[in-house]
Amino acid sequence: MLPGGRVNERQMKMMMKRLGMTTEPIENVEEVIIRTRDQEHVIKDPEVTLLMVQGVRTYQVVGEATVRPRSSATGSESGEIPATAAGPGGPPEEDIQLVMDQTGAPRAEAVAALESAGGAPAEAILSLLSRRGRGDR
């Protein structure tokens, strides 16, 4: 293969296989939302492809995005905090999941406990367990 020359699809697939690369389309995707601190980029009916390179997953999203302010996002009325809401400065997803698994607490309670404990999962777990032991919930 020469740069700028014709690309033989068969040769391209063989080269990708040698490099440990695989691609897989993800079917029936309705929407992709990319949240930044101030905005949401919403892509309706995108084409999404999963690219695996030596165990690392990369998602390629193709479509027309609509950008809206983050404040227009609908919040959850149940008090649950979506997985993406922790964001920069919030507790890591692994810590939230650990606290939830160890205590049986809902997501919002686990996040609040982690924030109260300064991000220390062990302290958050102990705090939640001691509250539940006293009947406080």
Residue pairs with C-beta under 8 A, 6 or more apart in sequence:
1 7
1 8
1 11
1 12
1 15
16 22
16 23
19 53
20 53
20 54
21 51
21 52
21 53
22 51
22 52
23 49
23 50
23 51
23 52
24 49
24 50
24 52
25 47
25 48
25 49
25 50
26 48
26 49
26 50
26 59
29 45
29 46
29 47
29 48
30 44
30 45
31 42
31 43
31 44
31 45
31 46
32 42
32 43
32 46
32 48
32 61
32 63
33 40
33 41
33 42
33 43
34 40
34 41
34 43
34 65
35 41
35 70
35 73
35 84
35 87
36 70
37 70
37 87
37 88
38 69
38 70
39 67
39 68
39 69
39 70
40 67
40 68
40 69
40 70
40 72
40 73
41 65
41 66
41 67
42 65
42 66
42 67
42 68
43 61
43 63
43 64
43 65
43 66
44 63
44 64
44 66
45 63
46 61
46 62
46 63
47 61
47 62
47 63
48 59
48 60
48 61
48 62
49 59
49 60
49 62
50 57
50 58
50 59
50 60
51 57
51 58
51 59
51 60
52 58
76 82
79 106
79 108
80 106
80 107
80 108
81 107
81 108
81 111
83 93
86 92
86 93
86 96
86 111
90 111
90 115
91 111
91 114
91 115
91 119
95 114
95 119
95 121
95 124
96 107
96 110
96 111
96 114
98 121
98 125
99 105
99 110
99 113
99 114
99 121
99 124
99 125
99 128
100 106
100 107
100 110
102 125
102 129
103 110
103 113
103 125
103 128
103 129
103 132
105 113
105 128
109 128
110 124
110 128
113 124
113 125
113 127
113 128
114 120
114 121
114 124
116 124
116 127
117 123
117 124
117 127
131 137
